[in-house]
Amino acid sequence: MEATVTTANNEETTWGGGNEPMRASYGKMMMWFFIMSDALTFSGFLAAYGFSRFKFIETWPLADEVFTHFPFMHGVTAPMYYVAFMTFILIFSSVTMVLAVDAGHQMKKNKVIVYMFLTIIGGLIFVGSQAWEWKNFIKGEYGAVETKGGSILQFVKDGKQIALADFAVKLPEERAQLTRSRGTWFQEEANLPSYSVAEVQAGFKAHPDVLIRTELIHDKQKTVLTRAQSEARLKDAVYVVEGANLERNEYGSKLFADFFFFITGFHGFHVFSGVIINIIIFFNVLLGTYEKRKSYEMVEKVGLYWHFVDLVWVFVFTVFYLV
Amino acid sequence: MAHAHESNAGRIWKVFAILSVVTIIEVFLGIYKPDAIHRQYFLGMSLLNWIFYGLTVFKAYYIVWAFMHLEGEKSSLKWSIVLPIVFLVLYLLFILLTEGHYIYGVFKDSTIKWNF
């Protein structure tokens, strides 16, 4: 056990070993430098997101039109509230973590147990919320069509976005999904959308009050075309897009979904591993390992990691949901 | 580590209050987007976005300094962690955002249509 916590060697021999550079123990300092390199990794991802966004600054999706769900409030547009709740959960679990570290410094085992437990619960709620957020994003809400040139066309009526189901018609046509068993060579395709392009086009023709909204942002809002322009644009439609995946998404720029999945996924994986590590340390506290070691420094080290996860979320929250 | 430590609980709760208030302000601004700051531009970015980034860095400072307790470490450790990150992130952002903006211009003025 001595190897895990090095103790200060006061003034005996500089070269005799047991020294602590920067007066931080080996484990703690290495945790700090790991965090530094991980922070640079996340910075790279977020800067890449910024690069792509600046590149497509005029057509990037507006965040408050994408994340509008709140549990048990179906159909109500509630941007930001749920993600604000997630942020609070994570900040609060950071607080209980730092309280556990604090209790550890005072060698109060029971307090450490309670606070670590609360931290783990907070982490689990956060990961669950993120899964729910992903589910909504993947499922989509309104549906859209994609043109030959790769831009997304959404549908509006009286200034409000409407779903494909609100106007598309059912045509007597059949289109079987290409599965591995039907393909000639390793071919398959994702689930077919609920409507075909022809059905959307026919429905559009039948509803003269439906207009098309393009990705182009003008005066902080997406541009709505006139009826004549809409008809011309819809002729170019080649795909019906429902929800989001790594290939295309109904919200607009493909890169938006890619970055969302990648960055929140990478962060979510950090939270998940943080929960696992917290659970391991929690059991060690329960077993009295650190009581015997007379030092709760391990709690402090996982605490550093946990706060780092919270720190990253603060930035992800700003970049994806606020700006 | 062996000697007794004073409890830091008071400061922890104070920092939690600060972080919560800042988050509430951010959410409030994010939902209402007041025109006076949303349509005001500074260095090519909406003033509201600058405020968001400012508040984010403010929150990050409290998380790192108080929760991760970097304020209690020796200054050599403190700055060998913070300075490389601050320098590299600013440098990276400067390069990538400048380049992104340049490519935006190339697409916009090009004779080839890319968004149709």
Interface residues (C-beta under 8 A of the other chain):
Chain A: V5 T7 M22 R23 A24 M29 W32 F33 I35 M36 A39 L40 S43 G44 A47 A48 G50 F51 S52 R53 F54 K55 F56 I57 E58 T59 D64 P79 M80 Y81 A84 T87 F88 I91 F92 S94 V95 M97 V98 L99 V101 D102 H105 Q106 T147 K148 G149 G150 S151 E215 L216 K220 D236 K294 S295 E297 G303 L304 H307 F308 D310 L311 V314 F315 F317 T318 Y321 L322 V323
Chain B: M1 A2 A4 H5 S7 N8 A9 I12 W13 V15 F16 L19 S20 T23 I24 E26 V27 L29 G30 I31 H38 R39 N49 F52 Y53 L55 T56 K59 A60 I63 V64 A66 F67 M68 H69 E73 K74 S76 L77 S80 I81 P84 I85 L88 V89 L92 L93 L96 L97 E99 G100 H101 I103 Y104 F107 K108 K113 W114 N115 F116
